Amino acid sequence: MKYDIKDIALSNEGKLRIEWARMQMPVLNLINKRFEKEKPLKGLRIAACLHVTTETANLMKVLKAGGADVTLCASNPLSTQDNVAASLVKDYEIPVFAITGEDNKTYYEHLHMALDLKPNITMDDGGDLVSTIHKERREVLDDIIAGTEETTTGVIRFKSMEADGVLKYPVIAVNDAKTKHFFDNRYGTGQSTIDGILRATNILLAGKNFVVGGYGWCGRGVAMRAEGMGANVIIVEVDPLKALEATMDGYRVMPISEAARIGDIFVTVTGDVSILRGEHFQAMKDGAIVANSGHFNVEINIPDLEKLAKGKRRIREFVDEYTMADGRKIFLLGEGRLINLAAAEGHPASVMDMSFANQALTAEYIKDHGAELEAKVYSVPEEIDKNIARLKLESMGIKIDTLTQEQDKYLHSWEMGT
Ligand SMILES: NC(=O)c1ccc[n+]([C@@H]2O[C@H](COP(=O)([O-])OP(=O)(O)OC[C@H]3O[C@@H](n4cnc5c(N)ncnc54)[C@H](O)[C@@H]3O)[C@@H](O)[C@H]2O)c1
């Protein structure tokens, strides 16, 4: 078996961590049980490009239990947990191509190695695997039935490929399932982004001006949790509806040019580019901390920061201190990459349980229905989404009501009124 990881000797530690995560993933465990028996993915080859974390390891195990031949590479150079990669290779015989801190060249070489499997299904997180196939590995297109996409940024990229007529195979937007983004993007990113900032810096959030760029699913979660820690949250938005929502949720809303002057901590989660750039670094207070939790490290314009700084040093493991010409210091966390994965461990297993249940059941759906799909971006079928929510509630011991016959009739008719 071919693989490329940091150190296979780390496997014991990784195995224990994978088991710990598994205990928080009851929905995925139920799917695992059924997959072991029914082997619905038998004969399928799946190449996954996901953050190499304990939760992903459990997804890989489930896909393998379902009969698939799987391979895994990282969807971000900084997010790989090397002990997890080691355990996947040693204990579960799953080939992994990922080393934390790998440079861009190695990152892409690893994507290519994963593609050597000639997958029938691609599982992407951010779109790098699919775009590599379209740009450089078109020979693997023949075997591909369909793909799945885990995050907002990837879905945006594929919709734009579809609009330009260049998308060559169907992709199912796992991100857009309600049991994914309602929970993973909001509660998962919310909690783990704060976790990443605290692990990187150990600062006190209470009383600080905490600026969140983007009030989408992730931004709402980050703002909610920062407020819970006592920070004064300021929202920066371009969408009037989201800005209004943030205002009514009780936050101050202002343009980034104003927020730049008063913020103590900045977090970008927009999926957009250059939210924080030269003019903002010029305006920031001495000691400002900047971090990103959006998919790519382009939300903070690091070349601008590098240009403005007269000095740079790594002051803590995930904290780079930039000294400006006037002596002010600006601290960049995790090289501007997803801070929740760079400095912490990504989302808690309990939310990834639902996201990855969507991935596993969508892979099964592709096996059964992939041939009917065109080269477009599709939603996860609603039955899968609802089923996952039902199973998750059951696993939490929460029961809900069902409509009475009278209520069902009322909700589906128009005759009854005042
Ligand atoms: N860190 C993680 O683990 C994690 C998890 C899920 C998603 N993501 C990533 O986070 C990003 C956001 O995802 P989301 O689901 O919240 O998307 P979303 O579309 O719900 O929200 C993005 C928000 O950013 C706003 N925005 C865009 N450009 C802006 C600008 N210039 N200034 C201010 N606001 C701007 C948009 O109006 C929108 O409200 C994506 O890149 C996604 O892939 C990261």
The ligand as a Gaussian input file, in Angstrom:
#p B3LYP/6-31G(d) Opt

LIG

0 1
 N      -13.600000      27.003000       9.550000
 C      -14.364000      25.988000       9.203000
 O      -14.252000      24.882000       9.710000
 C      -15.443000      26.203000       8.176000
 C      -16.621000      25.458000       8.230000
 C      -17.624000      25.706000       7.302000
 C      -17.426000      26.671000       6.307000
 N      -16.230000      27.345000       6.264000
 C      -15.946000      28.384000       5.265000
 O      -16.315000      29.644000       5.828000
 C      -16.680000      30.551000       4.779000
 C      -18.077000      31.107000       5.054000
 O      -19.028000      30.041000       5.022000
 P      -20.573000      30.301000       5.377000
 O      -21.226000      28.973000       5.289000
 O      -20.701000      31.140000       6.594000
 O      -20.995000      31.175000       4.077000
 P      -22.227000      32.171000       3.947000
 O      -22.410000      32.373000       2.488000
 O      -23.380000      31.701000       4.776000
 O      -21.692000      33.543000       4.633000
 C      -20.697000      34.347000       4.095000
 C      -21.076000      35.795000       4.452000
 O      -19.978000      36.658000       4.152000
 C      -20.500000      37.863000       3.616000
 N      -19.476000      38.552000       2.832000
 C      -19.010000      38.273000       1.585000
 N      -18.085000      39.169000       1.214000
 C      -17.949000      40.030000       2.256000
 C      -17.138000      41.181000       2.469000
 N      -16.316000      41.637000       1.523000
 N      -17.249000      41.823000       3.657000
 C      -18.114000      41.402000       4.605000
 N      -18.905000      40.319000       4.470000
 C      -18.819000      39.650000       3.287000
 C      -21.689000      37.411000       2.774000
 O      -22.595000      38.468000       2.541000
 C      -22.276000      36.307000       3.645000
 O      -23.276000      36.790000       4.533000
 C      -16.560000      29.742000       3.483000
 O      -15.277000      29.934000       2.964000
 C      -16.716000      28.307000       3.972000
 O      -16.168000      27.383000       3.063000
 C      -15.257000      27.156000       7.189000

